[in-house]
């Protein structure tokens, strides 16, 4: 393809992207479509001959459309999914254009520099130790893996065992303590790391899902131990009492890791940072950018108060891998080697919003959740099941599982907005989550009206 053809291709792609973002509000957030239909439209035998790139992009935009969920249009309230900030979207396009690999400084000095800049900005924004290390991961799942890998290596090193060299066979057992309502990614990370999901000691949670610090001390053994705390319960939005947890765990010599996929961002909002009081006392943290920071998928961060423990767990070396003195080698901080330079989108998000903008985004989403609940709470059939402290709300209809599921199905069928259900402590509810920068007051009114219509329709 010559230069003129490439420009035409990119210009048309930009038009198709703008058309998607500017779709009429009557366009369903999600529509029922069978995967067989999508496979038939997008598949068939692999073409033998090359295809015109413009034709390929036009076909993708046309045939993919029926199966796309409009998670970034302001009216998606299902899973905790952020939208996409304009500056971050544009920067993400450029990151694909530049095609940089931030694994080593020598591969992209710019990507390395941006990771250093964004590390400082993130630590400042989240009010975490300024000398902590930061790795840029696909999301909180791999950030949990990296943080817990650093924890595993350090608590074993303190008792004279080098897990990186000698592995787990013969190592002193590591006690892992978790809250009753930890996220599923914690168990998965423990499986990846050979620590086992069934071997954990579970500390009870209160009615909002917060770990109770009282029983914690008895749960920690005298040997190597890791405590997994949580910022932002995926159902209630509540955060664990970090100050009490960290003080108790550290007195016993345990490492504290915080899974803060979305809840850690409460620290960026002056009105909500009290919810994560004491979180800075932990030893490692995991959070997402593609949730409340509203960068495109994928983007997450692992942060560690002990950079040497972090580096020991993640570092990669080989004779042909050139390292630059004083440079940043991104592979020292993440489980990946080659990876896309997702830091471009993170830098653009932070630069475009600034400190106040991030705080306002968090606070606005929380206010939208409160308003959503307020607009529903007048209905005598509606029960709000949690203290709405952040951006998550649980709503039950007619005190009945089947009716609640029917309401969710009707909302999804109508397609004006999208929300789903959850089961917490054996009770089914609608789960409302607001984390898209595009959501407006009008969107909340439209969403509440859609739920009220569904309640009336299913009566």
Secondary structure, DSSP 8 states (H G I E B T S, - for coil): --HHHHHHHHHHHHHHHHHHHT--TTS-SS----HHHHHHHH-SS--SS---HHHHHHHHHHHHGGG---TTSS-B-SSS-----HHHHHHHHHHHHHT-BTTSGGG-HHHHHHHHHHHHHHHHHTT--TT-EEEEESSHHHHHHHHHHHHHHHHHHTTT--HHHH-STT----EEEEETT--HHHHHHHHHTTS-STT-EEE-B-TTS-B-STTHHHHS-SSSEEEEEESS-TTT-----HHHHHHHHHHTT-EEEEE-TTGGGGGGSTTTGGGGTTGGGSSEEEEESSSTT---S--EEEEES-HHHHHHHH----TT----TT---GGGSSS-SS-B-THHHHHHHHHHHHHHHHHHHHHHHHHHHHHHHHHHHTSTTEEE-S---SSEEEEEETT-HHHHHHHHHHHHHH-SSB-EEEEETTEEEEEEE---TT--HHHHHHHHHHHHHHHHHT-
